[in-house]
Amino acid sequence: MSKRAVLEVIALDARDAVAAQAGGADRLELVTDMAADGLTPDLATFAEIRAAVDISLRVMLRASDGFAAGDAAAVAALVRDARALRAEGADEFVLGFLDETGAADLPAVEEVVAALDGARWTFHRAIDRAADRDALRKQLADLPGLDTYLTAGSAAGVGDGLPVLLAEALRAGEPGYRQQILVGGGLTLDHVPQLRAAGIDAFHIGGAARPEGWAAPVSPEAVALWRGVLDG
């Protein structure tokens, strides 16, 4: 419990980023188009945010709603986006693709990860839609740069997924379970004590940082409330 927990906040623009950092965020997840659950931001937005804050940024690599990578042309476009963002200075990313069976789409993931050139990355909540979470973790275990899973433990959110999150925390260090668990998706402050007691030390918020909704910017006060609870 003495280790400072990571607080990651979704940012859509530089205003969000500045507010999140002011409230005590450790890291940002950069996305656009939350109506599609978060897609790849453009280079100009990344550059503006990078210039505005000095905390870590993880940039989403996702071209459309859902968890399929798409056809070969779509994957090639993601690779181009990844390379362009790397050239612009991005050094942390978020991605995750499933195939039609609910397994990790390993060819697509590997192709995009190769373009990251060793950068660290999060496999996002596609894991919560996987047919077999354990198999997916073991399938991806040795990919370069993978250091985090963003997960609610369930497609329905943390309220339903809490038992899964606690069970996976107990497996920390096992093959497939060496990555950090970043909890997000229906996460509330009421969930934090039990998660922290289990040793989970990374938390992801989006709507919770925007009490007035997604049309409004990040509230530094809302982020500070989370910071205080995590530090408490």
C-alpha positions as CSV (number, residue, x, y, z in Angstrom):
1,M,0.0,0.0,0.0
2,S,3.0,2.4,0.4
3,K,3.7,2.4,-3.4
4,R,2.1,5.4,-5.1
5,A,-0.7,4.3,-7.4
6,V,-0.6,5.3,-11.1
7,L,-3.6,7.5,-12.1
8,E,-4.2,7.6,-15.8
9,V,-6.7,10.0,-17.3
10,I,-8.2,10.1,-20.8
11,A,-7.4,13.3,-22.6
12,L,-8.9,14.5,-25.8
13,D,-6.9,17.7,-26.2
14,A,-4.4,20.0,-24.5
15,R,-7.0,21.5,-22.2
16,D,-7.8,18.1,-20.9
17,A,-4.1,17.3,-20.5
18,V,-3.3,20.4,-18.5
19,A,-6.3,19.9,-16.2
20,A,-5.4,16.3,-15.6
21,Q,-1.8,17.0,-14.8
22,A,-2.9,19.9,-12.5
23,G,-5.2,17.4,-10.6
24,G,-2.4,14.9,-10.0
25,A,-2.6,12.5,-13.0
26,D,0.6,10.5,-13.6
27,R,-0.2,9.6,-17.2
28,L,-2.6,10.4,-20.0
29,E,-4.3,8.1,-22.5
30,L,-4.7,10.2,-25.7
31,V,-7.7,9.4,-27.9
32,T,-10.2,11.1,-30.1
33,D,-13.9,10.3,-30.8
34,M,-15.2,8.9,-27.6
35,A,-18.5,8.2,-29.4
36,A,-16.4,5.3,-30.9
37,D,-14.9,4.5,-27.5
38,G,-11.6,6.2,-28.4
39,L,-9.6,6.3,-31.7
40,T,-6.2,7.4,-32.7
41,P,-5.6,11.1,-32.3
42,D,-4.0,13.1,-35.1
43,L,-0.4,14.2,-35.1
44,A,-1.2,17.8,-34.4
45,T,-3.2,17.0,-31.3
46,F,-0.4,14.7,-30.0
47,A,2.2,17.4,-30.6
48,E,0.0,20.1,-28.9
49,I,-0.6,17.8,-25.9
50,R,3.1,16.8,-25.7
51,A,4.1,20.5,-25.6
52,A,1.5,21.3,-22.9
53,V,2.4,18.7,-20.2
54,D,5.4,16.8,-19.0
55,I,3.7,13.6,-17.7
56,S,3.6,10.3,-19.6
57,L,1.4,10.0,-22.6
58,R,0.0,6.7,-24.0
59,V,-1.5,7.2,-27.5
60,M,-4.4,5.0,-28.8
61,L,-3.8,3.0,-32.0
62,R,-7.4,2.2,-33.1
63,A,-9.1,3.1,-36.3
64,S,-12.7,2.2,-35.6
65,D,-15.2,1.2,-32.9
66,G,-14.9,-2.4,-31.8
67,F,-12.0,-4.7,-31.3
68,A,-11.2,-6.0,-34.8
69,A,-8.1,-4.7,-36.5
70,G,-9.7,-4.8,-39.9
71,D,-8.3,-6.0,-43.2
72,A,-4.7,-5.8,-44.4
73,A,-5.2,-2.2,-45.6
74,A,-6.6,-1.2,-42.2
75,V,-3.6,-2.8,-40.4
76,A,-1.2,-1.1,-42.8
77,A,-2.9,2.2,-42.0
78,L,-2.4,1.6,-38.2
79,V,1.3,0.8,-38.9
80,R,1.7,4.1,-40.7
81,D,0.0,5.9,-37.8
82,A,2.3,4.3,-35.3
83,R,5.4,5.2,-37.3
84,A,4.3,8.7,-37.7
85,L,3.5,9.1,-34.0
86,R,6.9,7.6,-33.2
87,A,8.6,10.1,-35.5
88,E,6.7,12.9,-33.7
89,G,8.0,11.7,-30.4
90,A,5.4,9.3,-29.0
91,D,7.0,6.6,-26.9
92,E,4.0,4.9,-25.2
93,F,0.9,3.4,-26.9
94,V,-2.4,1.6,-26.3
95,L,-3.8,-1.1,-28.7
96,G,-5.5,-4.4,-28.8
97,F,-7.2,-6.5,-31.4
98,L,-9.3,-9.7,-31.3
99,D,-10.1,-12.1,-34.1
100,E,-13.5,-13.5,-35.0
101,T,-13.1,-16.3,-32.4
102,G,-12.4,-13.9,-29.5
103,A,-8.7,-14.8,-29.4
104,A,-6.0,-12.2,-29.7
105,D,-5.4,-11.3,-33.4
106,L,-1.8,-12.0,-33.0
107,P,-0.7,-11.2,-36.6
108,A,-2.3,-7.8,-36.5
109,V,-0.9,-7.1,-33.0
110,E,2.6,-8.2,-33.9
111,E,2.5,-6.1,-37.1
112,V,1.6,-2.9,-35.2
113,V,3.9,-3.7,-32.3
114,A,6.8,-4.1,-34.7
115,A,6.2,-0.5,-35.8
116,L,6.5,0.7,-32.2
117,D,10.2,-0.1,-32.2
118,G,10.4,-1.2,-28.6
119,A,8.0,1.4,-27.1
120,R,6.0,0.4,-24.1
121,W,2.3,-0.3,-24.6
122,T,-1.0,-1.3,-23.0
123,F,-3.3,-4.0,-24.3
124,H,-6.6,-2.3,-23.7
125,R,-10.1,-3.6,-22.8
126,A,-10.3,-6.0,-25.7
127,I,-9.2,-8.5,-23.0
128,D,-12.6,-8.0,-21.4
129,R,-14.2,-9.3,-24.6
130,A,-11.8,-12.2,-25.1
131,A,-13.1,-15.7,-25.2
132,D,-10.4,-16.9,-22.8
133,R,-8.5,-14.2,-20.8
134,D,-5.9,-16.6,-19.6
135,A,-5.1,-17.9,-23.1
136,L,-4.9,-14.3,-24.4
137,R,-2.4,-13.3,-21.7
138,K,-0.2,-16.3,-22.4
139,Q,-0.5,-15.7,-26.2
140,L,0.8,-12.2,-25.8
141,A,3.2,-12.7,-22.9
142,D,6.5,-12.3,-24.8
143,L,5.6,-9.5,-27.1
144,P,8.1,-6.6,-26.8
145,G,7.0,-3.6,-24.9
146,L,3.8,-5.0,-23.4
147,D,3.8,-3.8,-19.8
148,T,0.1,-3.2,-19.0
149,Y,-3.4,-4.6,-19.3
150,L,-6.3,-2.1,-19.1
151,T,-9.2,-4.1,-17.8
152,A,-12.4,-4.0,-15.8
153,G,-12.3,-7.8,-15.4
154,S,-15.6,-8.0,-17.3
155,A,-17.1,-6.4,-20.4
156,A,-19.8,-5.2,-18.1
157,G,-17.4,-3.2,-15.9
158,V,-15.5,-3.3,-12.7
159,G,-18.7,-4.0,-10.6
160,D,-19.0,-7.4,-12.3
161,G,-15.3,-7.9,-12.9
162,L,-14.0,-7.3,-9.4
163,P,-13.6,-11.1,-8.6
164,V,-11.6,-11.6,-11.8
165,L,-9.4,-8.6,-11.1
166,L,-8.6,-9.8,-7.6
167,A,-7.9,-13.3,-8.8
168,E,-5.5,-12.1,-11.5
169,A,-3.7,-9.8,-9.0
170,L,-2.9,-13.0,-7.0
171,R,-1.2,-14.4,-10.1
172,A,1.2,-11.5,-10.5
173,G,4.6,-12.7,-11.7
174,E,3.3,-15.9,-13.4
175,P,3.8,-16.3,-17.1
176,G,1.2,-14.1,-18.8
177,Y,0.6,-12.2,-15.5
178,R,3.8,-10.1,-15.3
179,Q,2.2,-7.0,-16.8
180,Q,0.7,-4.3,-14.6
181,I,-3.1,-4.4,-14.1
182,L,-4.6,-1.0,-14.9
183,V,-8.2,-1.0,-13.8
184,G,-10.7,1.0,-15.8
185,G,-14.2,0.7,-17.1
186,G,-17.0,1.5,-14.7
187,L,-14.5,2.1,-11.9
188,T,-15.7,4.0,-8.9
189,L,-14.1,5.3,-5.8
190,D,-15.9,2.7,-3.8
191,H,-13.9,0.0,-5.7
192,V,-10.5,1.5,-4.8
193,P,-9.9,0.2,-1.2
194,Q,-10.4,-3.5,-2.1
195,L,-8.3,-3.2,-5.3
196,R,-5.5,-1.4,-3.4
197,A,-5.6,-4.0,-0.6
198,A,-5.1,-6.7,-3.3
199,G,-1.9,-5.0,-4.5
200,I,-3.4,-3.3,-7.6
201,D,-1.7,0.0,-8.1
202,A,-2.9,1.5,-11.4
203,F,-6.2,3.1,-12.2
204,H,-7.7,4.6,-15.3
205,I,-10.6,7.2,-15.5
206,G,-12.4,8.9,-18.3
207,G,-15.9,10.0,-17.5
208,A,-15.1,10.1,-13.8
209,A,-12.7,13.0,-14.6
210,R,-15.6,14.9,-16.3
211,P,-18.5,15.4,-13.9
212,E,-20.4,17.4,-16.5
213,G,-20.0,14.7,-19.2
214,W,-17.9,14.1,-22.2
215,A,-18.9,17.4,-23.8
216,A,-17.1,19.2,-21.0
217,P,-13.3,19.2,-20.3
218,V,-11.5,17.3,-17.6
219,S,-12.0,18.7,-14.2
220,P,-8.8,19.2,-12.2
221,E,-10.9,19.0,-9.0
222,A,-12.3,15.6,-10.0
223,V,-8.9,14.3,-10.8
224,A,-7.6,15.6,-7.5
225,L,-10.3,13.8,-5.6
226,W,-9.2,10.5,-7.2
227,R,-5.6,11.4,-6.4
228,G,-6.4,11.9,-2.8
229,V,-8.3,8.6,-2.5
230,L,-5.5,6.7,-4.2
231,D,-2.9,8.3,-1.9
232,G,-5.0,7.9,1.2
